[in-house]
Amino acid sequence: MMEQKLFEVDYDLPESESGAVCNIKTATAWAQVPSEPNTQERAELIARIKAGLKKHNALLVAHYYVHPDLQDLAEETGGIVSDSLEMARFGRDHEAQTLIVAGVRFMGESAKILSPEKTVLVPDLRAECSLDLGCPIKEFSAFCDAHPDREVVVYANTSAQVKARADWMVTSSIALKIVSHLHAQGKKILWAPDRHLGGYIQRETGADMLLWQGSCIVHDEFKAIELEQLIAKHPSAKVLVHPESPESVVALAHVVGSTSAILNGPAQFPEVDTFIVATDNGMMHKLRQKYPHKTFLEAPTAGQSATCKSCAHCPWMAMNELRNLAEVIDKIGTGYNEIHIDPAISERAKLPIARMLDFAAAQKKLAQEKIQADFQQNIGPA
């Protein structure tokens, strides 16, 4: 059993046989979230941001969980709104040499890993992630060293240093397939950092998985009892759940999956008018844009008081806003809020990411070949 060590970060983790114990200081992040600009200031900031992006030939990419204004700005200026990996991949393939990542720090690092020659900026360098903070490299390396017989698989929500220690990096959209592949090869797995996502994968695949005991501050707070009560009020509603949520919440879902799976989920139920969504409420913007005639309800957390730390929204995502985005664009070329990664760490961290991308490409090719083979079988010889 790994000895527990106490260290201070901006998020707490429960005591466990694996992982680390953290002190809670989540309020620190919320205290750094600025107030909303008034109507006039908002319009001026949006115009300033658009002009600045054009002037510097910079690209804005945004995560689904950031403020709707930033999501709209990304799409209106030729960028993208997506999950963290697609943000990084889109930035890599775009001609722009300056990328601005509206999200949290590890997302900026992922973009820098895939585009080391480009300048990668973030609106606020203090925007962290509870999963990243709860998996510090020193403790994680010791955990890996204690289990050398296991394949190390880490979630995208980790630092560049943790990725550099891994054999594989996965996103929630492909984690099941990769772990199933490793399980079929007889591999035993060391998983980090999210215990809920890891537990879900373990249950679905039957793989031998040793789980780091991290959690997302948002998804960890969704409550099954309160969700059941909400379902009782809306019996025809379908429930969309991200697998970073507790097992009892996942068990109530009609769709379990990544942000992309949640975004596509309502299309599976064209006759359904109401959906209950268990993920960060920043996702509601895209859902309501894509399905304007549907009703989307937030799954309940611990309540609308001090009993919930996130209340369905990440405080670090909320730190991305119009003012600091405008400021970072104004200061392009000065090094302000630039992401830097040690080149050796970046090169090593790229390996598990590349392994995942290669696996995904191979899966896509197999699927296309199967479609072609089925088509030829159905139509018969020419």
Buried (B, 14 or more C-beta within 10 A) or exposed (E): EBEEEEEEBBBBBEEBEBBBBBEBBBEEBBEBBEEEBEEEEBEBBBEBBBEBBEEBEBBBBBBBBBBBBBBBBBBEBEBBBBBBBBBBBBBBEBEBEBBBBBBBBBBBBBBBBBBBEBBBBBBBBBBBBBBBBBBBBEBBBEBBEEBEEBBBBBBBBBBBBBBBBBBBBBBBBBBBBBBBBBBEEEBBBBBBBBBBBBBBBBEBBEBBBBBBBBBBBBBBBBBBEBBEEBBEEBEEBBBBBBBBBBEEBBEBBBBBBBBBBBBBBBEEBEEBBBBBBBBBBBBBBBBBBEBEEBEBBBBBBBEEEEEBBBBBBBBBBBBBBBBBBBBBBBBBEEEEBBBEBEEEBBEBBBBBBEBBBEBBEEBEEEEEEEEEEEEEEEEEEE
